[in-house]
Amino acid sequence: MTAEEATHIEADLGWALGIVFRGYLKAAGKAVADLPGGPRGFQVLTAAATSGCGSQVSLAQQLGVDRTVMTYLLDDLVQAGLVERKADPADRRARHIVVTRAGQELLAQLRERLLAAEAYVLSALAPAERETFRTLVQQLASEAAIASPGFSLCSEGVAADVAVDVAADVAADVAAGGAGG
């Protein structure tokens, strides 16, 4: 990259990631708008169905969600009949999160919707490039998760403010019927 190219905003990784991220949040938000918690609710449902992490606390830690926020999110998912809290026989204070049959069925539908949203956001890439991009992003995310276990935007001050601002922008765009990037 030349010095001149480096001065253009398009050369900034943060700008590029932000654009792709906001586009994905809009499309994903629309795809799971009828799920309590939207995209975060999808992550909770997926993790509960596939990770075997079990307890509410370990689920919150795995997803980087504040425990209080997780409680409210799970309350909404329980009320919708998508998950159940079951007492841990080894520790009566702990609750295992179990996906219900209705939750499994909805999760399968939501996965299809999110794949379509992802395809829309990545449509500028050829199919092989999409897979490479996905693999590289997952690799970066895995490494970042290992480097910062238990990271939560809820405990990161300014980052939490940014997350709230982005979530509000996405919610407004989804409510207005937009899903594009």
LOFIVEX-950975 format. One record per residue: residue number from 1; residue in three letters; x, y, z of N, C-alpha, C, O in turn. Coordinates in steps of 0.05 Angstrom, whole numbers, plus 32768, in hexadecimal, padded with zeros to 4 digits. Example, Ala and Ser with C-alpha at 12.3 -4.5 7.8 and 13.67 -1.06 7.14 Angstrom:
 guti tinu  n_X  n_Y  n_Z ca_X ca_Y ca_Z  c_X  c_Y  c_Z  o_X  o_Y  o_Z
    1  ALA 8108 7F8E 809C 80F6 7FA6 809C 8108 7FBE 809C 811D 7FBE 80A9
    2  SER 8101 7FD3 808E 8111 7FEB 808F 8102 8001 809D 810C 8017 80A1
//
This chain:
 guti tinu  n_X  n_Y  n_Z ca_X ca_Y ca_Z  c_X  c_Y  c_Z  o_X  o_Y  o_Z
    1  MET 8011 7FE9 8000 8000 8000 8000 8012 8019 8000 8025 801A 800F
    2  THR 800B 802C 7FEF 801B 8044 7FEE 8012 8057 8004 7FFE 8053 8010
    3  ALA 8023 806C 8009 801C 8080 801D 8002 808E 8016 7FF2 8094 8028
    4  GLU 7FFE 8093 7FFC 7FE5 80A0 7FF4 7FCD 808E 7FF9 7FB8 8097 8002
    5  GLU 7FD0 8074 7FF2 7FBA 8061 7FF7 7FB3 805F 8014 7F9C 805B 801B
    6  ALA 7FC7 8060 8025 7FC3 805D 8042 7FB3 8074 804E 7FA8 8072 8064
    7  THR 7FB2 808B 8040 7FA3 80A2 804B 7F85 80A0 8045 7F75 80AF 8050
    8  HIS 7F7D 808F 8033 7F60 808C 802C 7F52 807C 8042 7F5D 8068 804C
    9  ILE 7F3B 8084 8049 7F2C 8076 805E 7F27 8059 8057 7F26 8048 8069
   10  GLU 7F24 8053 803D 7F1F 8037 8035 7F36 8025 803C 7F33 800C 803C
   11  ALA 7F4E 8030 8041 7F66 8020 8048 7F66 8019 8065 7F77 8009 806E
   12  ASP 7F55 8026 8075 7F54 8021 8092 7F45 8008 8099 7F2E 8005 8092
   13  LEU 7F52 7FF5 80A6 7F46 7FDC 80AD 7F2D 7FE0 80BF 7F19 7FD3 80BB
   14  GLY 7F2F 7FF2 80D2 7F19 7FF7 80E4 7F00 8001 80D5 7EEA 7FF9 80DB
   15  TRP 7F05 8013 80C1 7EEE 801D 80B1 7EE1 8006 80A2 7EC9 8003 80A2
   16  ALA 7EF2 7FF5 8095 7EE8 7FDF 8085 7ED9 7FCB 8096 7EC3 7FC2 808F
   17  LEU 7EE5 7FC4 80AD 7ED7 7FB1 80BF 7EBD 7FBC 80C9 7EA9 7FAE 80CB
   18  GLY 7EBD 7FD6 80CF 7EA4 7FE3 80D8 7E8E 7FE3 80C4 7E77 7FDD 80CA
   19  ILE 7E95 7FE8 80AB 7E81 7FE7 8095 7E75 7FCB 8092 7E5D 7FC8 8091
   20  VAL 7E87 7FB7 8091 7E7E 7F9B 808E 7E6D 7F93 80A7 7E59 7F86 80A4
   21  PHE 7E77 7F9A 80BE 7E69 7F94 80D7 7E4D 7FA0 80D8 7E3A 7F92 80DF
   22  ARG 7E4B 7FB9 80D2 7E31 7FC6 80D2 7E1E 7FBA 80BE 7E06 7FB6 80C3
   23  GLY 7E29 7FB3 80A6 7E18 7FA6 8092 7E0E 7F8B 809C 7DF7 7F84 8097
   24  TYR 7E20 7F7C 80A9 7E18 7F62 80B3 7E03 7F66 80CA 7DF0 7F57 80CB
   25  LEU 7E08 7F78 80DC 7DF5 7F7D 80F1 7DD9 7F84 80E7 7DC5 7F7A 80F2
   26  LYS 7DD8 7F94 80D3 7DBE 7F9B 80C7 7DB0 7F83 80BB 7D99 7F7E 80C1
   27  ALA 7DBF 7F74 80AB 7DB3 7F5D 809E 7DAC 7F47 80B3 7D96 7F3B 80B1
   28  ALA 7DBD 7F42 80C6 7DB8 7F2E 80DA 7DA2 7F37 80EC 7D91 7F27 80F4
   29  GLY 7DA1 7F50 80F3 7D8B 7F5B 8104 7D70 7F56 80F8 7D5D 7F4F 8105
   30  LYS 7D6F 7F5B 80DE 7D56 7F57 80D0 7D4F 7F39 80CF 7D37 7F32 80D1
   31  ALA 7D63 7F28 80CB 7D5E 7F0B 80C9 7D54 7EFF 80E2 7D45 7EEC 80E2
   32  VAL 7D5C 7F0A 80F9 7D54 7EFE 8113 7D44 7F12 8124 7D43 7F10 813C
   33  ALA 7D37 7F25 8117 7D28 7F3A 8125 7D12 7F2F 8136 7D0B 7F3B 814A
   34  ASP 7D06 7F17 8130 7CF1 7F0C 813F 7CFA 7EFB 8157 7CEA 7EF0 8165
   35  LEU 7D14 7EF9 815B 7D20 7EEA 8171 7D26 7EFC 8188 7D31 7F12 8184
   36  PRO 7D1E 7EF5 81A1 7D26 7F06 81B8 7D44 7F0A 81B8 7D53 7EF6 81B8
   37  GLY 7D4D 7F22 81B9 7D69 7F28 81BA 7D76 7F2B 819F 7D8E 7F31 819D
   38  GLY 7D67 7F26 8189 7D72 7F28 816E 7D8B 7F18 816A 7D8C 7F01 8172
   39  PRO 7DA0 7F24 815E 7DB9 7F15 8159 7DC6 7F0A 8172 7DD1 7EF3 8171
   40  ARG 7DC4 7F18 8188 7DD0 7F0E 81A1 7DC0 7EF6 81AB 7DCB 7EE2 81B5
   41  GLY 7DA5 7EF7 81A8 7D94 7EE0 81AF 7D9B 7EC8 819E 7D9B 7EB1 81A8
   42  PHE 7DA2 7ECC 8184 7DAA 7EB6 8173 7DC4 7EAA 817D 7DC6 7E92 817D
   43  GLN 7DD7 7EBB 8185 7DF0 7EB0 818F 7DEC 7EA0 81A8 7DF8 7E8B 81AC
   44  VAL 7DDA 7EA9 81BA 7DD5 7E9B 81D2 7DC7 7E80 81CC 7DCF 7E6B 81D7
   45  LEU 7DB4 7E81 81BA 7DA6 7E68 81B2 7DB9 7E54 81A6 7DB9 7E3C 81AC
   46  THR 7DCA 7E5E 8194 7DDE 7E4D 8187 7DF2 7E41 819B 7DF7 7E29 819B
   47  ALA 7DFC 7E52 81AC 7E10 7E48 81C0 7E03 7E34 81D3 7E0F 7E20 81DA
   48  ALA 7DEB 7E39 81DB 7DDD 7E27 81ED 7DD8 7E0C 81DF 7DD8 7DF7 81EC
   49  ALA 7DD2 7E0D 81C5 7DCC 7DF4 81B7 7DE5 7DE4 81AF 7DE3 7DCC 81AC
   50  THR 7DFC 7DF2 81AC 7E13 7DE4 81A1 7E2B 7DE2 81B2 7E3B 7DD0 81AF
   51  SER 7E2E 7DF4 81C5 7E48 7DF5 81D4 7E49 7DE2 81EC 7E5F 7DDA 81F4
   52  GLY 7E32 7DDC 81F7 7E33 7DCC 820F 7E3F 7DDB 8227 7E47 7DCE 823A
   53  CYS 7E40 7DF6 8225 7E4D 7E05 823B 7E3C 7E04 8254 7E45 7E09 826A
   54  GLY 7E22 7DFF 8250 7E11 7DF9 8267 7E06 7E10 8276 7DEF 7E18 8270
   55  SER 7E14 7E1B 8289 7E08 7E2E 829B 7E05 7E4A 828F 7E11 7E51 827B
   56  GLN 7DF3 7E59 829C 7DEE 7E74 8293 7E07 7E85 8295 7E0D 7E95 8283
   57  VAL 7E17 7E81 82AA 7E2F 7E90 82AE 7E44 7E89 8298 7E50 7E9B 828D
   58  SER 7E47 7E6F 8293 7E5B 7E68 827F 7E53 7E71 8263 7E64 7E77 8252
   59  LEU 7E39 7E71 825E 7E2E 7E7B 8244 7E34 7E99 8241 7E3D 7EA2 822C
   60  ALA 7E30 7EA8 8256 7E36 7EC5 8256 7E54 7EC9 8251 7E5B 7EDB 8242
   61  GLN 7E65 7EBA 825E 7E82 7EBD 825B 7E8A 7EB6 823E 7E9A 7EC4 8232
   62  GLN 7E7F 7EA0 8234 7E86 7E97 8219 7E80 7EAC 8204 7E8F 7EB1 81F1
   63  LEU 7E69 7EBA 8207 7E5F 7ECD 81F4 7E68 7EEA 81FA 7E64 7EFC 81EA
   64  GLY 7E75 7EEE 8211 7E7E 7F09 8218 7E66 7F1B 821F 7E67 7F32 8218
   65  VAL 7E52 7F10 822C 7E3A 7F1F 8233 7E3A 7F23 8251 7E3F 7F10 8260
   66  ASP 7E34 7F3B 825A 7E31 7F40 8277 7E1C 7F2D 8283 7E08 7F28 8276
   67  ARG 7E22 7F23 829B 7E10 7F0F 82A7 7DF3 7F1A 82AB 7DE0 7F0B 82A8
   68  THR 7DF1 7F33 82B2 7DD6 7F3F 82B5 7DC7 7F40 829B 7DB0 7F3A 829A
   69  VAL 7DD5 7F48 8286 7DC9 7F49 826B 7DC1 7F2D 8263 7DAB 7F29 8258
   70  MET 7DD2 7F19 8268 7DCC 7EFE 8262 7DB2 7EF4 8270 7DA2 7EE6 8264
   71  THR 7DAF 7EFC 8289 7D97 7EF4 8298 7D7E 7EFE 828A 7D6B 7EEF 8287
   72  TYR 7D7D 7F18 8282 7D66 7F23 8275 7D61 7F15 825A 7D4B 7F10 8252
   73  LEU 7D77 7F11 824B 7D75 7F04 8231 7D69 7EE8 8234 7D58 7EE0 8225
   74  LEU 7D74 7ED9 8247 7D69 7EBE 824B 7D4C 7EBE 8255 7D3D 7EAD 824E
   75  ASP 7D45 7ED2 8265 7D29 7ED4 826E 7D17 7ED7 8255 7D02 7ECA 8254
   76  ASP 7D1F 7EE7 8242 7D0F 7EEB 822A 7D0E 7ED1 8219 7CF9 7ECB 820E
   77  LEU 7D25 7EC3 8217 7D25 7EAA 8208 7D15 7E94 8216 7D08 7E84 8208
   78  VAL 7D15 7E94 8230 7D04 7E81 823F 7CE7 7E87 823B 7CD7 7E75 8236
   79  GLN 7CE0 7EA1 823D 7CC4 7EA9 823A 7CBA 7EA2 821E 7CA3 7E9C 821A
   80  ALA 7CCC 7EA3 820A 7CC4 7E9C 81EE 7CC3 7E7E 81EA 7CBC 7E75 81D5
   81  GLY 7CCB 7E6E 81FE 7CCA 7E51 81FC 7CE1 7E45 81EC 7CDF 7E2F 81E2
   82  LEU 7CF7 7E54 81EA 7D0E 7E4C 81D9 7D24 7E3E 81E9 7D32 7E2D 81DF
   83  VAL 7D27 7E45 8203 7D3A 7E38 8215 7D2D 7E33 8230 7D18 7E3F 8236
   84  GLU 7D39 7E22 823F 7D31 7E1D 825B 7D49 7E1E 826C 7D60 7E18 8264
   85  ARG 7D45 7E27 8285 7D5A 7E26 829A 7D54 7E0D 82AA 7D3F 7E09 82B5
   86  LYS 7D69 7DFC 82AC 7D66 7DE3 82BC 7D7B 7DE4 82D2 7D92 7DEB 82CE
   87  ALA 7D73 7DDC 82EA 7D85 7DDB 8300 7D9C 7DC8 82FC 7D98 7DB2 82F1
   88  ASP 7DB4 7DD0 8304 7DCC 7DC0 8302 7DCC 7DAD 831A 7DCC 7DB7 8331
   89  PRO 7DCB 7D93 8316 7DCA 7D81 832D 7DE3 7D83 833F 7DE1 7D7E 8357
   90  ALA 7DFA 7D8C 8334 7E12 7D8E 8344 7E14 7DA9 8353 7E23 7DAB 8366
   91  ASP 7E05 7DBD 834A 7E06 7DD8 8356 7DEB 7DE5 8353 7DE4 7DEF 833E
   92  ARG 7DDB 7DE3 8368 7DBF 7DED 8366 7DBD 7E0B 8360 7DA7 7E14 8359
   93  ARG 7DD3 7E1A 8364 7DD2 7E36 835D 7DD5 7E3B 833F 7DCD 7E50 8335
   94  ALA 7DE0 7E28 8331 7DE5 7E2B 8314 7DCD 7E20 8304 7DBF 7E0E 830D
   95  ARG 7DC9 7E2C 82ED 7DB4 7E24 82DB 7DC0 7E1E 82C0 7DD0 7E2D 82B5
   96  HIS 7DB9 7E06 82B5 7DC1 7DFF 829A 7DAD 7E0A 8287 7D95 7E0A 828C
   97  ILE 7DB6 7E14 8270 7DA5 7E1E 825C 7DA1 7E09 8246 7DB4 7E00 823A
   98  VAL 7D88 7E01 8242 7D82 7DEB 8230 7D6F 7DF6 821A 7D5A 7E03 8221
   99  VAL 7D75 7DF1 8201 7D64 7DFB 81EB 7D4C 7DE7 81E9 7D50 7DCF 81E9
  100  THR 7D35 7DF3 81E6 7D1C 7DE3 81E3 7D1A 7DD9 81C6 7D29 7DE1 81B5
  101  ARG 7D07 7DC8 81C2 7D01 7DBF 81A6 7CFA 7DD6 8194 7D03 7DD8 817E
  102  ALA 7CE9 7DE8 819F 7CE1 7E00 8190 7CFA 7E11 818A 7CFC 7E1D 8174
  103  GLY 7D0C 7E13 819D 7D25 7E22 819A 7D36 7E16 8184 7D42 7E24 8174
  104  GLN 7D38 7DFB 8183 7D48 7DED 816F 7D3C 7DF2 8153 7D4B 7DF8 8140
  105  GLU 7D22 7DF1 8151 7D15 7DF5 8137 7D19 7E12 812D 7D1F 7E17 8116
  106  LEU 7D15 7E25 813F 7D19 7E41 8138 7D37 7E46 8131 7D3C 7E55 811E
  107  LEU 7D49 7E3A 8140 7D65 7E3D 813A 7D6C 7E34 811E 7D7C 7E42 8111
  108  ALA 7D61 7E1E 8115 7D66 7E15 80FA 7D5D 7E29 80E5 7D6A 7E2E 80D1
  109  GLN 7D45 7E35 80EA 7D3B 7E4A 80D7 7D4C 7E63 80D8 7D52 7E6E 80C3
  110  LEU 7D55 7E6B 80F0 7D65 7E83 80F2 7D80 7E7F 80E5 7D8B 7E92 80D9
  111  ARG 7D8B 7E67 80E7 7DA5 7E62 80DA 7DA3 7E67 80BC 7DB5 7E72 80B0
  112  GLU 7D8D 7E5D 80B0 7D89 7E61 8093 7D87 7E7F 808D 7D92 7E88 8079
  113  ARG 7D78 7E8D 809D 7D75 7EAA 8098 7D90 7EB9 809A 7D96 7ECA 808A
  114  LEU 7D9F 7EB1 80AE 7DB9 7EBE 80B2 7DCD 7EB7 809C 7DDE 7EC7 8095
  115  LEU 7DCB 7E9F 8092 7DDC 7E98 807B 7DD6 7EA9 8063 7DE7 7EB2 8054
  116  ALA 7DBC 7EAF 805F 7DB4 7EC0 8049 7DBD 7EDD 804E 7DC6 7EEB 803C
  117  ALA 7DBC 7EE6 8067 7DC6 7F01 806E 7DE4 7F03 806A 7DEE 7F17 805F
  118  GLU 7DF2 7EEE 8072 7E0F 7EED 806E 7E16 7EEE 8050 7E28 7EFC 8047
  119  ALA 7E07 7EDE 8040 7E0C 7EDD 8023 7E08 7EF9 8017 7E16 7F02 8005
  120  TYR 7DF3 7F07 8021 7DEE 7F22 8017 7E05 7F35 801E 7E0E 7F44 800C
  121  VAL 7E0E 7F34 8037 7E24 7F46 803F 7E3E 7F40 8030 7E4D 7F52 8029
  122  LEU 7E43 7F27 802B 7E5C 7F1F 801D 7E58 7F1B 7FFF 7E6A 7F0F 7FF2
  123  SER 7E43 7F25 7FF4 7E3D 7F21 7FD8 7E52 7F2C 7FC5 7E53 7F24 7FAE
  124  ALA 7E62 7F3F 7FCE 7E77 7F4B 7FBD 7E8E 7F37 7FB9 7E9F 7F3C 7FA8
  125  LEU 7E8F 7F22 7FC9 7EA4 7F0E 7FC7 7E9B 7EF6 7FB8 7E83 7EEF 7FB9
  126  ALA 7EAD 7EE9 7FAA 7EA7 7ECF 7F9D 7EA3 7EBA 7FB3 7EAE 7EBD 7FC9
  127  PRO 7E95 7EA5 7FAD 7E90 7E90 7FC2 7EA9 7E86 7FD0 7EA9 7E83 7FE8
  128  ALA 7EBF 7E82 7FC1 7ED7 7E78 7FCE 7EE3 7E8E 7FE0 7EEE 7E88 7FF5
  129  GLU 7EE1 7EA7 7FD7 7EEB 7EBD 7FE8 7EDA 7EC0 8001 7EE5 7EC6 8016
  130  ARG 7EC0 7EBC 8000 7EAF 7EBD 8017 7EB8 7EA9 802C 7EBA 7EAF 8044
  131  GLU 7EBE 7E90 8023 7EC6 7E7B 8035 7EE2 7E82 8042 7EE6 7E7E 8059
  132  THR 7EF4 7E8D 8031 7F0E 7E95 803C 7F0A 7EAC 8050 7F17 7EAB 8065
  133  PHE 7EFA 7EBF 8049 7EF5 7ED6 805B 7EEA 7ECC 8076 7EF4 7ED3 808B
  134  ARG 7ED6 7EBB 8074 7EC9 7EAF 808C 7EDE 7EA0 809D 7EDE 7EA4 80B6
  135  THR 7EEE 7E90 8091 7F02 7E80 809F 7F16 7E93 80AD 7F1D 7E8E 80C4
  136  LEU 7F1F 7EA8 809F 7F33 7EBA 80AB 7F27 7ECA 80C2 7F34 7ECE 80D6
  137  VAL 7F0E 7ED3 80BF 7F01 7EE2 80D4 7EFD 7ED0 80ED 7F01 7ED8 8103
  138  GLN 7EF4 7EB7 80E8 7EF1 7EA4 80FE 7F0C 7E9F 810C 7F0D 7E9C 8125
  139  GLN 7F21 7E9D 80FD 7F3C 7E99 8108 7F43 7EB0 811A 7F4D 7EAD 8130
  140  LEU 7F3F 7EC9 8110 7F45 7EE0 8120 7F34 7EE2 8139 7F3E 7EE8 814E
  141  ALA 7F1A 7EDB 8136 7F08 7EDB 814E 7F11 7EC7 8162 7F11 7ECD 817A
  142  SER 7F19 7EAF 815A 7F22 7E9A 816C 7F3B 7EA3 817B 7F3D 7EA0 8193
  143  GLU 7F4D 7EAF 816D 7F66 7EB8 8179 7F60 7ECF 818D 7F6C 7ED0 81A3
  144  ALA 7F4F 7EE1 8185 7F48 7EF7 8197 7F3A 7EED 81B0 7F3E 7EF8 81C6
  145  ALA 7F29 7ED9 81AD 7F1A 7ECE 81C4 7F2E 7EC1 81D7 7F2A 7EC2 81F0
  146  ILE 7F42 7EB4 81CD 7F57 7EA7 81DE 7F67 7EBD 81EC 7F6E 7EBA 8203
  147  ALA 7F6E 7ED2 81DD 7F7E 7EE7 81E9 7F6F 7EF8 81FD 7F7C 7F03 8210
  148  SER 7F55 7EF9 81FB 7F45 7F0A 820E 7F2D 7EF9 8218 7F16 7F00 8212
  149  PRO 7F32 7EE4 8228 7F1C 7ED4 8232 7F0A 7EE5 8244 7F13 7EF5 8254
  150  GLY 7EF0 7EE1 8240 7EDD 7EF0 8251 7ED9 7F0D 8249 7ECB 7F1C 8257
  151  PHE 7EE4 7F15 8232 7EE1 7F31 8229 7EC3 7F37 8225 7EB4 7F26 821A
  152  SER 7EBA 7F4D 822F 7E9F 7F55 822C 7E9D 7F73 8227 7EA9 7F83 8235
  153  LEU 7E8F 7F7B 8212 7E8B 7F97 820D 7E7E 7FA5 8224 7E82 7FBD 8228
  154  CYS 7E6E 7F96 8233 7E60 7FA2 824A 7E73 7FAC 825F 7E6B 7FBD 8270
  155  SER 7E8C 7FA2 8260 7E9E 7FAA 8275 7EB5 7FBB 8269 7EC9 7FBF 8277
  156  GLU 7EB2 7FC5 8251 7EC8 7FD2 8244 7EC4 7FF0 823F 7ED0 7FFB 822D
  157  GLY 7EB4 7FFD 824F 7EB1 801A 824E 7EA9 8025 8233 7E92 8022 822A
  158  VAL 7EBC 8032 8225 7EB8 803E 820B 7EAD 802A 81F7 7E9B 8030 81E8
  159  ALA 7EB8 8012 81F7 7EAF 7FFD 81E4 7E91 7FF8 81E9 7E83 7FF2 81D5
  160  ALA 7E88 7FF8 8201 7E6C 7FF4 8207 7E5B 800A 81FB 7E46 8005 81F0
  161  ASP 7E65 8023 81FD 7E57 8039 81F1 7E54 8036 81D3 7E3F 803B 81C7
  162  VAL 7E6A 802E 81C6 7E6A 8029 81A9 7E56 8013 81A2 7E47 8015 818F
  163  ALA 7E57 7FFD 81B1 7E45 7FE7 81AC 7E28 7FF0 81AE 7E17 7FE8 819E
  164  VAL 7E21 8000 81C2 7E06 800A 81C5 7DFF 801C 81AE 7DE8 801A 81A3
  165  ASP 7E11 802D 81A5 7E0C 803F 818E 7E07 802F 8175 7DF4 8034 8166
  166  VAL 7E18 801A 816F 7E14 800A 8158 7DFA 7FFA 8159 7DEB 7FF9 8145
  167  ALA 7DF4 7FEF 8170 7DDB 7FE0 8174 7DC3 7FF2 816F 7DAF 7FEA 8163
  168  ALA 7DC4 800B 8178 7DAE 801E 8174 7DAB 8025 8157 7D94 8026 814C
  169  ASP 7DC1 8029 8149 7DC1 802F 812D 7DB5 8018 811D 7DA4 801C 810B
  170  VAL 7DBD 8000 8123 7DB4 7FE8 8115 7D96 7FE4 811B 7D87 7FDF 8108
  171  ALA 7D8E 7FE8 8134 7D71 7FE5 813A 7D60 7FF9 812B 7D4B 7FF2 8121
  172  ALA 7D6A 8012 8129 7D5B 8026 811A 7D5A 801F 80FC 7D45 8022 80F0
  173  ASP 7D70 8015 80F1 7D70 800D 80D5 7D5D 7FF6 80D0 7D4E 7FF5 80BC
  174  VAL 7D5D 7FE2 80E2 7D4C 7FCB 80DF 7D2F 7FD3 80E1 7D1E 7FCB 80D1
  175  ALA 7D29 7FE4 80F4 7D0D 7FEE 80F8 7D04 7FFE 80E0 7CEC 7FFE 80D9
  176  ALA 7D17 800B 80D2 7D10 801B 80BB 7D0E 8009 80A2 7D07 8013 808C
  177  GLY 7D14 7FEF 80A5 7D11 7FDD 808F 7D2B 7FD9 807E 7D2A 7FCC 806A
  178  GLY 7D41 7FE5 8087 7D5A 7FE2 8079 7D69 7FC9 8082 7D69 7FC2 8099
  179  ALA 7D76 7FBC 806F 7D87 7FA5 8076 7DA1 7FA6 8066 7DB1 7F94 8068
  180  GLY 7DA5 7FBA 8056 7DBD 7FBB 8045 7DD5 7FC5 8054 7DD3 7FCD 806B
  181  GLY 7DEC 7FC5 8046 7E05 7FCE 8053 7E0C 7FE9 804B 7E21 7FF3 8054
//
